[in-house]
Amino acid sequence: MTAESPKNVVVLGATGSIGTSTLDIIARHPDKFKVLAISGHRNVEKLAEIADKFKPRFVVVSDENQYKQLTHLINDDCTILAGATELNTICQLVSADLIVAGIVGSAGMQPVLASVEAGKTLLLANKEALVLAGELVMKAAKDKGATIIPLDSEHNAIYQCLPDSYQCGNTPKNLDKIILTASGGPFWKKAVSTFSQITPEQACAHPNWDMGRKISVDSATLMNKGLEIIEAHWLFNLNEKDIDVHVHPQSIVHSMVCYQDGSVLAQLGEPDMRIPIANGLGMPERITSGANMLDLLQSQDLQFFPPDYQKFPCLALAKEAIKAGGTSMAVLNAANEISVDAFLNNLIPFTSIAKINAEIMTNATVSQVENVTQLLQLDEEVRAHAREMVKKHV
């Protein structure tokens, strides 16, 4: 009997928080995983450090302007590629077993589509790909026999609470509803009258999770939870009325599945992204992640509250986008990326994020989703419109 060969892993967004956590787990299991390819955008110093440690065969820098510097930093015998289209190349390598999609924002849409079109096992941490192109992604996954394993802590929790035979894209059997938990972000108890004075530094200081700046702001507005509602809509083939949200400040219960017989199954753990990532990498086995074991005897009381849709209007916008269907979810995503970026650059107040998103949603013309070209063109149009809206909110 021969030992099983290590799985070849492609890590998209290797220099970001998801990529860092993924590589930490891979380093703990050199007998199980081999890094085949990595990608980064501008942080070529860190990309070179990762390449030196893990010896991938392919390294992609999506910002072509950084290619020359990267070639000076990497001395190993590997293929260095530049440009966003090369992300698709490494996702469709014949020898790739697992694709970890850790790129933040709409930039992750095309490599996600490339992965499912190649019939790969996709470990999905890029929620925007489903928000922007969920219909295309899920159809391609079904047509090509690709497997999608969600890595977002909430969706992975739902996934773990469903039967072992469950495949994303199908409606779970005997389900009453699912409950996504939300920490509430840093401003859950803050008076709404003070929201206009919130700074980017305050918005990025999440109480439980260590995340990038964009996703931290989304958590502060609860747009992150809104995007997760849309993601759950596509992953589990559910209407928005079957997806509930409970604010759970302790971030111990990561989500729940309610069955028709009255049973509620929940996944609990420390707020550490290595737990869902290890679940995705190790499937069908359970492998060590490096995360601390949850000690319920030492934990605080577990509290749950209904979300405040008036205080955090971005959450309601997401449900409205699902109801509207078609391109409405892509419109919301593009508007939000621009409004959050403007806030992070001190161009607009915190309260204008939701206002800009709502105004663009109200004025948008909803169309049926047809193809990637249509979505990319729409994305650019909405971003341009949002930039004009930012000028009015300065």
N, C-alpha and C positions, 0 to 999 in steps of 0.2 A: 504494500500500500504506500503510495507516494504522497508527500505533503502537498497540500493545495497551494497553487501559485498565488502570490500577492495580487490583489486587484489594482489595475492601473487607474489612477485618479487624475482628473483634470480639475484644477482649482481656479475658477474664474473670480477675479477680485482677490487675489492672494494676499495683497498688502492691506486689505481692510479687516474689520473686526471679525467677520465670518470666516474669511480666509485664514486669519491668524489662529482662530480657535480650531479650524479644520486641520491645519498643519500641526498644531499641538497634539491632537489626537493621533494623527498619522505617525508622528514621531514616537508615540508610545507603543505602536504596533507595527514595527518594521517588517514583521513576518506576514502581516495581513495586507499591507498597502504599499504601493510604489507610486510616487508622484511622477506622472507622465508629462504633464504640462501645467504651466502657471501663467497667469496674466495679471497685469497691473496697468494703471493709466499714466500717472506722472511720477510716482514715487520710485524712481529707478534705483536709488540706493538700497531701499528695502527689498526691491525685486531681485537685485543682484545678491543680496545676503541670503535670501530664500533659495535662489538658484545654487549658491555655493554649498548650502547645507543639504538640500534634497536632491540635487543632481538631476533635474528634469531633462527630458530630451528636447522639449520645446519651451521657449519663453516668449510671450507676446506682450509688447507695450502698445496699448491702443492709441496713445498720443504719438503720432509719427514724429513729432518734433523731438522726442526724447530718445529716438532710436540710436543716434550716434553716441550719445553719452552712455547708453546701456551697453553698447558693444565694447566700450572702453572699460566698463566695470566688470564684465563677465569674461573670465578666462577659460571656462570649462568648454568641453566639446559638446555644444548643444546648438540647436537651430534657433536663432533669434528672429522674430517676425514683428512687423510694425503695422499698425492700422486696425481699426475696429472690425474690418471684414475678416481679419485673421483669427478673431475669436471664434467665428463659425468654423474655421479650418480645424482648430484643435478640438472643438466639440464633436467633430465628425470623424476623428481619427479611428481607424478600424480597431486599433488595439485599446481604445479607451473603454473602460468598464463602468466607471462612475463619473458623472459630471456634477461638480458642486457649483451652483450658480449663486455667487456671492456678490455680484456687481450691484451697486445701489442705483435705483432710478430706471428711467426708460431705456438707458443705454444697455440694459441687460436683456431687452426683449428679443433681439435678433439671435443672440447665441442660445437663448432658451428655445426658441423655435427651431434653430439648427439642430439642437440636441434631440428634441422629440422627433423631428423629421428623420433623423438617423436611427431612430428606434432605441436610443440609449436609456439607461437608468439615470434619471435626473433628480438630484437632491436640491430642491428649490428653496432658496432663501430670498430670492428677488421677487417680492410681491407685486412690484409695478409691472412685471411682464404679464401677469395674469390680469391685472387691472386694465392694462392697455390692450392686451390681445388675448384675453382668456378664451374667447370663442375659437380663435385660430389654434391656440396652443392645445386645448383639450381635444379638438377634432383631430389634429395631427397626431397627438399621442395615441388616440384610439385607432386611427388608420394605420399607423406604423408600428404598433405594438410596444410603444415606449412605456416605461414605468416612471411615475412621478411620486417622489417621497417628499412631503413638505418638511422644511427645516425651521420655519418660524415656530417659536415655542408653543404658541396657541394651536396652530394647525397640526403640528406634530403631536400635541397632546390629544387632539381629536382622533388623529390617525391611529395612535396607540390604543385608544378606547374602542376602536372598531374591530370587527373580526379579522383574524390573520389573513383571510383570503380576500379582504377588501382591496379593490383597485380604485385609485382616485379617478374621478370623472363619473362614477356611478352613484346613484342615490342609495345611501345606506338603508338596509331593510329594517323594518320594525322600529323606526326612529320617530320620536315625538319632536325633538328639536336639539340643536347644539347650543352651548353657552360658551362664548369667548370671554375670557376674563381680561380686565384692563387694570393696570396699576392706578390709573387716574392721573399719572404724570405728576410733575412738581407743583401744579396749581390747583389740584382737586379741591383743597380747602381754602384757597385764596379768593378773596372777594372779587367779583367780576368788575367792580368799579375801579380796581387797580390794574386791570389787564393792559391798559394802554401804556403803562409805565414799565412793562416787563422788558428786560434786556435779553439779547441773544445768549449771554453767559448764563443768565438765570434759566432760560428755556432749555439749555443744553445740560443742565445739572440734574439728570434723572435720579430719583431717590433709590432705585433698585438695580437698574441695568446700566452697563457700560456700553454705550452705542455711539455711532457716528453723529455728527452735528445735524444733518438733515433729518434722520429718523428720530433724533431726540426732540427736535421741534415738532415733528408730526405727533410724537407721544404727548407733548405738552398741549397741543390743540385737540387731541384725540382723533386727528385725521388718520394717524397710524392704525387706530382701531377700525376706522371707517374703511381704509384700504384692506384691512384684514377681513372685514365683512364681505367685501367684493371678492377677495381671494377665496374665502370659504364657499361663496356662492358657486364659483367655478370648480374648485377642487372636489366638493362633495355634492354638486348638482342640486343645490337647495335654493328655494326662494328666500327673499330677505325676511319674510315673516317667520321662517323656521330657524333663523339665526339670531340669538339673543346676546346681549352684552351685560355682564355684571362687573362693576368696579370692585376690585379686590386688592386693596393697597399693599398687602404683604407679598404679592407675587409668588405665592407658594403653590396654589392650585392654578395650573396653567390653562385649563379649559375642561369642559364637561360635555358628556353625551347623555341625553335623556331619552330613554326607551319607552315604548308604549306600555310596557308592563309596570311602569313606575320606578324602574331602576335608574339611578344616575351614576355613571362611571366617570371618574375624574383621574387625571394624571397630576401627581404632585412631585415637586423637586425644588432644589435650590434655584434661584434665578441665575442660571449659568448656561449660556448658549451651547456649551460643549455637550450638555445632556441630549438635546434633540439632534445635534450633529452626529454624536456617537450612535444614536439610534438609527439614523439614516445610513451611516457608513457600515455599521455592523450587521444590518438586516440579512438574514433572519435571526442572527445571534445578538446577544447583549454583550457589549464590550466596555471595558473601563474607559472613562472619559476624563479623569483627573478632577472632576467636580466633587465637592464635599457631599457626603451623604446627609440627607435631610433628617434632622432629629426633631420629631414632633413634640417630644417632651420639653424641648428647649424653645420651641417656636412660640410666637405670639398668638393671641386669639386670631382665628381666621374670620375676617369680616367681608361682607358682600353688600353692595349698594346699587340701586338703579342708576343708570347714567343720566346726566343732566344735559339734555339735548339743546336747551336754550343757552346754557353757559358755554357749551362746546358745540356750536352749530355745524362744525365740519363733520361730526358723526352722522348727523341727519342727512347731510348732502350725499353721503355714500349710499344710504338706503334709497334716496330719491334717484340716484344714478342707476341703481339696479332696476328699479321700477321702470325707468325710462328706457333702459336697454340700449342696444346698438352701440353707437360711438360715445354715448354720454359718459361712460366710465373713463374712457381715454381722455375726454375733454377735462374731466375733473382732475385726473392725474397730472396732466400737462400744466393746468392752471396752478395747481398746488406746488409743483416743483419750482415755478417761477416766483410765486408769492413767498414761499419759504426762503428761497435764495435772496430775495430782496430784503426780507426781515433780517437774515443773517448778516447782510451787508449794511445794516442800519439805514435802509432806504425807506422803510415803512414801519409803522408800529405793529406790535403783535396782533392787535385786533383787526388789522386790515387783511391778514391772511385769509380769514374766513369770509370777509366782505368781498374781496377780489374773486375768490373761488365761487361764491354764490352768484355774483353778477355775471361772470362768464358762463356759468351753468344755465342761468336764466335766459341768456341771449343766444345760446348755442342751438344750432340746427342739428337734430339727431338723425343719423343715417344708419343703415344696416352696415355691419362690418363685412368688408369684402376681401381685403388682402393687406399685406404688410405695407405696400407702397401707399395705399390710401391712409393707413394709420400714421405712417411717418410724415406724410404731407399734412395731415390734420394736426399732428403733434407740433409741427413747426408753426402752423397758422395760429393755434391756440397760444403757444408761447409768445409769439409776436404781439398778439392781442393783449396777453397778460402783462407784457412789458409796458405797453401803453397805459394799461390800467394802473400799474405801479406809479407812473409819473403823476397820476391824478390823486394818489393817496399819500404822496410824500408830505 
